[in-house]
Amino acid sequence: MRTLLVTGPGGSGRTTLAAATALAAARAGQRTLVLSADRADTLGTVLGSPGAPGADTYPGLTARRLVPDARFRDDLLAVQERAASALDLLGAERLDGEELTPLPGAEELALLRGLRDAARESGRAGGHDTVIVDLPAAPRALAILALPEQLRRYLRRLLPPERQAARALRPMLGRLAGVPLPAAWLYESAARLEDELAAVQRVIEAPGTTVQLVAEPGPAGADAVRTTATGLALHGLRTEALMANRVLPDTSADTWLAGFAAQQHKTLDAWESAYGRVGRVPHLGRDPRGPDDLAALGLPAPAAAPAPVAWPVTEAPAEEEDHRYVWHIPLPGVARDELGLIRRGDELVVTAGPFRRIVTLPSALRRCTVAGAGLRDGELRVRFAPDPGLWPRGN
């Protein structure tokens, strides 16, 4: 399955470009699904079919607006039923389904579930070839995409899988310890959640999943693109295309528009120097609405997926004798004073600007110590030396 995640700064027109790209994919013969969790249904308005989630808006194109209300109520009521005995013991009053409304974050979870469900559907007959996801603005989108990995880490720390092996001994252990141990349903629920999160993470990290970064050229857009590109790379996500939206013509006789266009083109030149080819989407002089306007933007269908971002481990150069391995972490646009690096047990905590990621070291590096690190050509290189106590050198 080909998956394109569309994000960018707030107000950059990312929903419009997600819809235009989905339409281009459908016209190229790809069975296309476009997902959104926007309660205001901006996607439906742009496509010219407001209020019709799940409807085929163009041959080969399905728009699906994810509404979390019903699923949120079902999940919370199921937890309440599971914990009924504890709630009764505390004298707690039961919640009624009609009074429940989604909490903050319900839309994000609905979007991740929608992405997982779309991947499952793609493996069936008549499934979609291409899935385009209209994500929220960049900072929130990065938090959503990082959520499965973070939650899985928390689950492993709170309820380690190896403890579930002693399920049959739990009643006896509870009596010996004199304290109640977690009920079986808690481990079962954690296992189900782990499976769901793992399925979403596989989609996000798949070779066919890339990001389309949308921004309006200018000083604010340039700052947002630099920060977002760093965050995406830190989380191992490949930016397939940087799309400059609402580009003004440079032939206007109006001096105000000409000055604005000159500022845009200065940013575009800087982007092309830093990121390579940049897609330029023209300003139509109006807000695009409907298939005709979206086609006028001239966006191409998603190309074949490039290689995903990798954090390779390589042998150190022969002239460097104090270490043996180098871990290469691509971090475009980051400055030295924005970097942080901490080794904690079998994990490495990497900070780049406002973003942080905790990753588990590959097996070979767990037996090494960090010998140093350096930033070169937009890449953080962490050097490791074998720990003699864990990996004795041969004679």
Secondary structure, DSSP 8 states (H G I E B T S, - for coil): -EEEEEE-STTS-HHHHHHHHHHHHHHTT--EEEEE--TT-HHHHHHT-TT-TT-EEETTEEEEE---HHHHHHHHHHHHHHTHHHHHHHT-----GGG----TTHHHHHHHHHHHHHHHHHTSTT--SEEEEE--SHHHHHHHHHHHHHHHHHHHHHS-GGGGGGGGGHHHHHHHHTS----HHHHHHHHHHHHHHHHHHHHHHSTTEEEEEEE-SSHHHHHHHHHHHHHHHHTT--EEEEEEEEE--TT-S-HHHHHHHHHHHHHHHHHHHHHS-EEEEE--SS---HHHHHHHTT--------------EEE--TT--S-SEEEEEE-TT--GGGEEEEEETTEEEEEETTEEEEEE--HHHHTEEEEEEEEETTEEEEEEEE-TTTS----
